[in-house]
Amino acid sequence: MQATPGDIEFKTFTIGSLNLNDPNQAKKLEFNVYYDILNPLVAADIEILDENDAMGTYNLKGDEDVNISFTVPGGEIISLKMVPFKNVNVNDNTLDNKGAMKHKTYTMKMVSPELNKNRNIHITNDFGGQVPTHTMVQKAMKEISDKTIDTPDQTKPQKQYAHYETVFHFLEKIREHHVSQQYKSSAYVLYPTYDSGTEKYIFCTFEYLMSQESKFTFKQDNTVGSRTTTDSDQMTNLIWCEIPSTFNSATLAGSASNKNNYNLQTGVQQGKDNQQSNMTTLGNKSQWDNQTNTADSVPKLKKPPTGTTGKVGVVDPGNERQKTGIADAVADRKRFLAYLSQNTIKFEIHGNPAIKIGDIVTLNLPKKADAGQDDGEKQINDKVLIVKIRHRILPEGNKPRYTMIIEAVKGAYK
């Protein structure tokens, strides 16, 4: 069945014994689910209208299992297993001199179960000596998660240790030590996603994601909504868009670095410029050559030192012997992240679970001018990478009820 734009179907919504699909127990008001490519945890919140003291009847106290699944008719299913995080803002409206104390509302905040497991579990592991760091990520995450971890963009082997630390602390510690076998920036992310209703993780570089094909094309048409349109028109039309930033010259000016490492084994101080290199982005980054060329022209020893500890790094002799390229990757990553922080766009579309963080979509925005609108916006159009999604579901009766607020990046201009 073809979905009507904005429709949503809840398959499951339980918090312990409380079934929020049963309005006789309690009623769902606004519900949000948040995905962020820089955060390995999914967050959600639900505002509940409680007319029968479900909070007391079902003894909601924070140790319940949360199971949520929803879809659009004929579309992909999002299934979430979560845990309560906080229950906040319990309100009977008496503060506003309203209501007769016959109901209350409150907001239940929820999060992926890995958050609490991470607080309880500490790991100690040498990961078998020289192994690829993507394997370390998989093994560490298995301590707190039963989800599959896909690693389509694999890393080079090296030696790392976990010294009785939480999983996320260890992953943060080795974040700048990853060296991609294929992509020069080695800018890796571990993010949550789903496939056919099953939650999973993906560990890869931004460059790998930017090498994908576009999944959907979206346009912006200011006449949609004031004329007869098809469902397809509505599903591919932006409800609104804004562009928070088109450039950030400070990150470009600060993108030069001198790989500066001291080798404990040889006693040699090493240095290397992160000169311009081929990195995958979604468009043309040559417009920023003036800024990066100026930064690169600074004499090497006067550039900010960038090493495996963020300043002057100490190279483990075992790693250096194998020429892992950690310090090179740290320097190159700085340039790529400067590109990534340039232009961003934020927009809202009708809900479609087939669109996920890590996807590439194509934007076709008219030029915001009196003339030449068909030429389109010259800087932000074409392919963008989705990095944040807020699934926003309003109470029944709202049109559209289900939308998605999306943030995306390009790392370049059109």
N, C-alpha and C positions, 0 to 999 in steps of 0.2 A: 504493500500500500504506500502510495506517495505521501510524504509528510507535508502537511500544511505548515508554512514557515512559522516558527514559534511554538509549535506543538511539542509536548513532552509526555512521556509515559513512564511512571515510576513502577518498576517491577517489585522492588523491595525497599523498605525503609524502616529498619528496626534499631532501637537502642536498648539492648537487653531485652526485656519482655515487652517493652512499649513498641507498638506497631503504629507508626505515623501514617501508614496508608489507611488506617481505620479512623475516620474523623470522629467517631464516638469516643475514642481514647484521648486524642488531642489533635490539633490541626497544624499543618505546615503553613507558615507564612513565607518569608523570603529565605531561599536556600542558595548558598554559594559554594563552589568548589574551586580551589586555586592550584594551578600548576605553574611552576617556575623552573626554567631550565638550569638555574644556578642553585636549586634547592632539591635535595634527594627525597624530600618529604612532601606528600600531598596534604593540604589543609582544607578544611571545610567549616561552615557554620550554618546553623538553621535557627530561625526565630520560630518559637513554638507558642501557639495560643492554647492555653491550658484552662479549660472550663470545668474539669472534673478532678483536679488535683492529681494528675498523672504523675507529677514529680514525686509526690508522696506515696501514691498507690503502688508505683513500680519501683520505688526506692532508688531513684537516680542519684548515684553518689560517685561516679567516675571510674568504676571498674567493669563497666559493661562492654560487651562486644557490639560494635556498630557495623551493620551490613546495609549497604545502599547500592541499588542498581537502577539505572534509568537509561532511556533511549529516546529517539524520535521514531515515529512509525516507519518501519522498513529500514531503519538505520543501524549503526553499530551501537553496541551496549557498553556503557561504562559501569563496571562493578567495583565497588570499593569496600575493603575491610579496614575499619578504622577503630580508634579508641577515643573516648572522651578526653578532652584536654581541660576545658573549663566550662562551667555553667555560670553565666553572668547576666547582670541587668534584670533580675527578677523584679517585676513591676506590676502593681495592681491599679495604677493610674490615680491613686489617691493623692500623690504628690501634685498632680495637676487639677485637683478637686474634681475628678471625674470618676465614673464607675461606682458600682455598688458592692465592691469586694466579692463579685461572683466569678471572677476569672483572674488569671495572671498571665503575663508573657515573660519569656526569658530566651536567651540566646545560648545554645549549646555549641561550643567550639570543639572541633574534632581534628585529629591528625593521624598520620600513618603510624602503625604500631611500632615501627622501627625507632621512633623517638624514645619511647620508654625503655625498650630493650637495650638501646645504646647506653642509657644511663646505668643499667644494671650490670652490663657485661664489659669486662676489660680483657684485652687480648695480649698475649706475649707470643711472638712468632718470628723466626728468621726467614720464613717462607722458602726454605730449602736452598738458600744460597742465591746464585744468579738465576733469577726467573723474570719473565716480563712483568712489568708493573700492572698491566691489566689483569693478570692472574692474581696478583696480590689484592686488587680491588675486589675481584670475585670471591676469593677465599675469606677476606675480611667481612664482606657483606653477608656471607652465608652464616656468620656467627649471630646475626640479628634479623635475618630475613630469609624466607623460603621462596622468594620471587626469583625468576630467571633473570640473569644479567647478560644481555647481549653485548658483545665487544667487536663490532664490525671494523673498527679502526685500531689495530693492535700496536703494542708498544715493544720497545727493545728491552732486553734483560739487564738487570742490575741487582745490586745487593741492598736490601732495606730491612729494618728491624722494627717490630712493634714491642715496646717495653712497657707492659702492663698499662695500657691506655685504652680509651674507648675507641670504637671503630671509626667514628666520624673524626675524632682527633687524629688518628693515624692517617686517614685519607686526606685530611687537610695538610698534614705534615709532608706527605709525598706528592702533593698536588703539583708543585713546580719541578718535580723530578721526572715526570713522565716524558718520554721521548718517542714520538710516533715513528713507525716504520715507513710512513708514506708522506705525512704532511709536516711541513717545516715549522709551523708555529707551535705544534704540540700543545695547543690550548684545549685541554680535555675538560669535559663535564660529565657528571653522573646524574642522570635525571629520570624521574618516574614517568611511565607511560602505560599503555595497555594495548592488547591485541585480541580481538574477538571476545571481549569481556574478561580477559585475564590480565591482571596487573603484572608489570615487569619493569626492569631498569634497562637503560641503554648507557653505555660508557664509550664516548668517542670524542673527536675534536669538532670544533665549530667548522673547520674547513671540510671535514667529511660531510657534515650536514649541508654545507653550502654547495657541495658537488652533486646533490640530489636533483631530480627533476621536479618541476612544479606540479602540485596535486590539484590545485583549483585556481581559477581566475576570478577575481572580484573587480567590480566596477563601482563607480559612484555616479548615480543618476538622480538629480534633484527633483525629477518629476515622478519617481516611484512613490506611491502612496496617495498621489492626487489624480491617478488615472487607473484604468483597468490594466492589471498586470498578471502575468502567469506566476505560478509558484516558483518556477525556475528563476524568473527575474528577481523575485524577492530573496531567494536563497543566495544569489550571487551578487547582491547589491549591498554596499556598505550602508548601515543606518546612519553613521556619522564617522568622521575621522579627525584626528588632530596630529600635528607633528611636533612633539616636544623639543626636538633638536635637529638641526641639519648639519652642524659642525661643532667641534670642540678643539680649538687650536692649541689649547694648553697640553692636551694629551699628545698631539702630534709633535709639538716642540720638545716634550719630555720623552719622546720615544727612542732617542738615541741612548745606547748604553755600551759600556765596556765590560765584556765578560772578564771578570777579574777573580781568579781563583789561585789559592795557594795549595800546592800539592805536598801533603805531609811526607810522602815517600821520597820525592826528589828534591824538595826544598825550592822548587821553581815557582815563581809568580807568573801566571798566564794571563794574557789579555787578547781580546778579539772584538772588533767592531761588529755590531749587528747592521751591516749595510743592507740596502734594499735587496729584497729577495722575493721570489715568486710565491705568493700566498693566495689561496683561493678565497675570493669574496664574490658578492652578488652584484657585479657591475665594475665600473671604471674608477680606480683609485688614483689615477695620475693627476687629478686636480689638486692633490695634496703633496705633490712632488716638491714644491717650493719649500714648504715647511719641513719636510723630512730631509731634503737635501741640505738645508741650513743646519739642521741638527746633526746630520752625518759629517758635515765639514769641520766640526769641532775636533781638535786633536784628541787622539784616543785617550791619553792619560788625563785629560781634563773632563771627560765624560763621566756621568754617574756610574759608579761600579755596580754591576749586577752579577750576583753569584747565587749559589744554591741555597744561601741563607738570606738572600735579599740584599746583602751588602757584599763584602768580600767573602766568598765561599771557601770552605775547606773541603777539598776533594778527597774522598775516601780512596786510599790506594787501590783497593779491590775494584772499585768502579772505574778509576782512571786507567787501570791496566787493560780493561776491556773496551776502553774508548766508547763509553755509552753515549756521549754527546749531551749530557745533562746541562752543562754550563752553556753550550751553544744554544740549546733549546730555550733556556731561561732568557737569554739575550734576544733571540728571535721572537719569542712570545710577546715581549714588550712592544715590539713594532705592530704585531697583529692586533693586540688588544687596543692599541691606539686607533687603528682603523675601525675596530668593532664599536668604539665609543662615539663614532661620528654622528650618523643620522639614524633616528628612530622614528617610528610611527605607531600610533595607537588608534584602534578602530573597533566598532561594534558590528556584529553580524547576527543573523538569526542562528539559533543553536544547531550545531551539527557535530556530533561526537566523532565523526570521521576526520575532523581537523584536530591536530594534536601539536603540542610543543615539539620542536625539532623538525616540523614540516616546512617545506618551501611552498609559498603561494605567490601568485602574480597579481599585482595591483595595476589597475588602469584608471587613474584619477584624472578628471578633466583639469586643464589649466585653470587656476583660480584667477581669471582675468576676464575683462569684457569681451575680448576677441581671442580667436585662436584656441578655443577650449579643446577642440579635437586633437590638438598637438599634445595635450597631456602635460602633467607636471614633470619637469625635466630631471629633477634630482631624486625623487623617492619612488617613481614608478618602476615597473617590471618586478623582478623576483625579490622577495624578502623572506627572512627566516623568522619563524614564530618562536619567541622566547618566553612569553607569559600568556596564560589563558585564565580568565575568570568565567566559569560557567555560572550564569545568573538566572535563577528560576524564581519567578514572582508567584504570589498566590493565585489560585484559580480565578478566572474571570479577567485577568490582564491580557492584553493583546499588544505585542507578542508576549507570551509568558516566558519563553526560554530564549535567551540571547547569550552571546559570548563576547566578552571584551578582551581584545587581543593586543599584545605589544610585539613589535617585530623590528628587526635590524637588517642592514645590508652590508655594512663594512665598506661601502663604496657609493658612488652616484650612478644614476642610470647611464 
